[in-house]
């Protein structure tokens, strides 16, 4: 699944000379947290987000001057903060260094961008023009609506079993697991020994991801360290901060 499959379009945008208060009004009216700034050719030139509007003189939230010494060494930064707080147009307050993606950028790549860069949205640009925007909310919406689920043809029990075992072998802990499977009418039964409760749950999830699997029945045992005693514990609860009776 790619950006083009989940992106929001058309996109609410603003020209660089849009008054700041108009930008804020657009964000409020459309219930969005960021607006791309585009030129006359729909080329992306910046992005205004909620964070860019937090420190405004109208709200009395602008940053205070840090004294003469700070002004000398941090003059550029102080000037930028002043422009952000007092600027009158989108161009004044926007973030000019924008991370954008192409329509064929994968959802996995977008999720990595969100995580590593700590951002909440990425514009989608095609041949220099803004064509959409993907936010974290779009990823969650795709998950909630099932849009991320792939469509597969019907598979036989034997085919399902082969795919499950291939999946198990690809897992970091899979090759050392002694778990075995049987498949009947799309129901996968897991049995044998696993290394831990966590491995047990991971195998359940991995089996359920295989196309054609209708349900997973777990009959495995995990080896409880340090003595290798087989158990069927399904979960443990650790209470933090509770005083002992």
C-alpha positions in Angstrom: 0.0 0.0 0.0 1.3 3.4 -1.0 0.8 7.1 -0.2 -1.7 7.5 -3.1 -3.9 4.8 -1.5 -4.5 6.5 1.8 -3.7 10.2 1.3 -6.2 12.9 1.9 -7.2 14.9 -1.2 -8.0 17.5 -2.3 -5.8 19.4 0.2 -6.6 22.6 2.0 -3.8 24.9 1.0 -2.8 28.5 1.4 -0.7 30.9 -0.8 2.4 32.4 0.9 0.7 35.8 1.3 -2.3 34.4 3.2 -2.8 36.3 6.5 -1.9 34.3 9.6 -5.3 34.7 11.1 -6.8 33.4 7.9 -4.6 30.3 8.1 -5.7 29.8 11.7 -9.3 30.1 10.6 -8.9 27.5 7.9 -7.3 25.1 10.3 -10.1 25.6 12.8 -12.9 25.4 10.2 -11.6 22.3 8.6 -10.4 20.7 11.8 -6.9 20.1 10.5 -3.6 20.6 12.2 -1.5 21.6 9.2 -1.8 23.5 6.0 0.7 23.2 3.0 1.8 26.6 1.6 1.8 26.5 -2.3 2.8 28.9 -5.0 0.8 29.8 -8.1 1.8 26.5 -9.8 0.7 24.4 -6.8 4.3 23.8 -6.0 5.0 23.1 -2.3 7.0 25.9 -0.6 6.3 25.3 3.1 4.0 24.0 5.8 2.1 25.7 8.6 1.3 23.5 11.6 -0.3 24.0 15.0 3.3 24.1 16.4 4.1 27.1 14.2 1.2 29.1 15.7 1.8 28.3 19.4 4.0 31.3 20.1 1.9 34.2 18.9 1.8 37.8 20.2 -2.0 37.7 19.9 -2.1 34.9 22.5 0.6 36.5 24.7 2.6 33.2 24.3 5.6 34.6 22.4 9.0 33.7 23.8 10.6 36.3 26.1 14.0 37.9 25.2 16.8 36.2 27.0 19.0 39.2 27.7 21.8 41.0 25.9 24.3 38.2 26.0 21.8 35.7 24.6 20.8 38.2 21.9 24.4 38.6 20.8 25.0 34.9 20.4 21.5 33.8 19.5 20.6 36.8 17.3 19.4 34.8 14.3 17.3 32.4 16.5 15.8 35.4 18.4 14.9 37.1 15.1 13.3 33.9 13.8 11.2 33.6 17.0 10.1 37.3 16.6 9.0 36.7 13.0 7.1 33.6 14.0 5.4 35.5 16.8 4.7 38.7 15.0 4.7 37.8 11.3 1.5 38.5 9.4 1.5 36.0 6.5 1.8 32.3 6.0 5.3 32.8 4.6 6.4 34.4 7.8 5.4 31.5 10.1 5.6 28.4 7.9 8.3 25.7 8.2 10.3 26.0 4.9 12.2 22.7 5.3 9.4 20.2 4.6 9.7 16.5 4.3 7.5 15.3 1.4 6.9 11.9 -0.2 6.0 10.7 -3.7 2.6 9.0 -4.5 4.4 5.6 -4.6 6.1 5.9 -1.3 5.1 2.9 0.8 3.1 3.1 4.0 6.0 1.4 5.7 8.3 4.1 4.6 5.9 6.8 5.7 5.5 5.2 9.1 9.3 5.2 9.4 9.5 8.9 8.5 6.9 9.8 11.2 8.8 7.8 13.8 12.3 8.9 13.0 11.6 12.5 12.3 8.9 13.0 14.9 6.5 14.6 12.5 2.7 14.1 12.1 2.1 14.6 8.4 3.9 14.5 5.0 2.7 16.3 1.8 2.5 14.1 -1.3 4.2 15.7 -4.3 4.1 14.4 -7.9 6.2 16.1 -10.6 6.6 19.1 -8.4 2.9 19.6 -7.6 1.1 19.0 -4.4 -1.4 16.2 -4.9 -2.3 15.1 -1.4 -1.2 14.8 2.2 -0.8 11.8 4.6 -1.1 12.2 8.3 -0.8 9.8 11.2 -4.6 9.9 11.3 -4.7 8.6 7.7 -2.6 5.6 8.8 -4.9 4.9 11.7 -8.0 5.3 9.5 -6.5 2.8 7.0 -6.0 0.3 9.8 -9.4 0.9 11.3 -11.3 0.4 8.0 -9.3 -2.6 7.0 -7.8 -0.9 4.0 -4.4 -2.3 4.9 -5.7 -5.9 4.5 -4.5 -7.5 1.3 -6.8 -9.6 -0.9 -5.8 -13.2 -1.6 -7.3 -16.1 -3.5 -8.6 -19.1 -1.6 -5.9 -21.4 -0.4 -6.0 -25.1 0.5 -5.1 -26.2 4.0 -1.9 -27.6 2.7 -1.0 -24.3 1.1 -1.9 -22.4 4.3 0.3 -24.8 6.3 3.3 -24.3 4.0 2.9 -20.5 4.3 2.7 -20.6 8.1 5.8 -22.7 8.4 7.7 -20.4 6.0 6.6 -17.5 8.1 7.7 -19.2 11.3 11.2 -19.9 9.8 11.6 -16.2 8.8 11.1 -15.0 12.4 14.2 -14.3 14.4 13.3 -17.0 16.9 11.5 -19.2 14.5 14.2 -21.7 13.5 14.8 -22.6 17.2 11.2 -23.0 18.0 9.8 -26.5 18.3 6.3 -25.5 17.5 4.4 -27.6 15.0 1.1 -27.0 13.2 -1.9 -28.7 11.7 -4.5 -27.0 9.5 -8.1 -28.1 9.0 -10.7 -26.0 7.2 -8.6 -22.9 7.6 -8.1 -23.4 11.4 -4.5 -23.6 12.4 -3.6 -25.6 15.5 -0.3 -24.9 17.1 1.4 -27.5 19.3 4.8 -28.4 20.7 7.3 -26.4 22.7 8.2 -22.7 22.5 10.9 -20.8 24.3 8.8 -18.2 26.1 5.3 -16.7 26.6 6.3 -13.9 24.2 7.4 -16.4 21.5 4.1 -18.2 21.9 2.1 -15.1 21.3 4.3 -14.0 18.4 3.7 -17.4 16.7 -0.1 -16.9 17.2 0.0 -13.5 15.6 2.3 -14.7 12.7 0.0 -17.6 11.9 -3.1 -15.3 12.0 -1.5 -13.0 9.4 -1.4 -15.7 6.8 -4.1 -15.4 4.1 -6.8 -18.0 4.4 -6.3 -18.5 8.2 -9.7 -18.3 9.9 -8.6 -18.9 13.4 -5.7 -20.1 15.5 -5.9 -22.6 18.3 -2.9 -22.6 20.6 -1.9 -25.9 22.3 1.8 -25.1 22.8 3.8 -25.2 26.0 6.6 -22.8 26.9 9.7 -23.8 28.8 9.8 -21.8 32.0 13.4 -20.9 33.0 15.6 -21.7 34.7 14.7 -25.4 35.0 13.1 -26.0 31.7 9.8 -27.0 33.3 6.9 -26.9 30.7 4.0 -24.7 31.6 0.8 -23.3 30.1 0.9 -19.8 31.7 -0.9 -17.4 29.4 0.0 -14.1 31.1 1.6 -12.5 34.1 0.7 -9.2 35.9 3.4 -7.1 37.6 2.1 -4.5 40.1 4.4 -1.4 40.3 4.2 0.8 43.3 1.9 -1.3 45.4 2.9 -1.8 49.0 3.1 -5.3 50.2 0.4 -6.4 52.6 
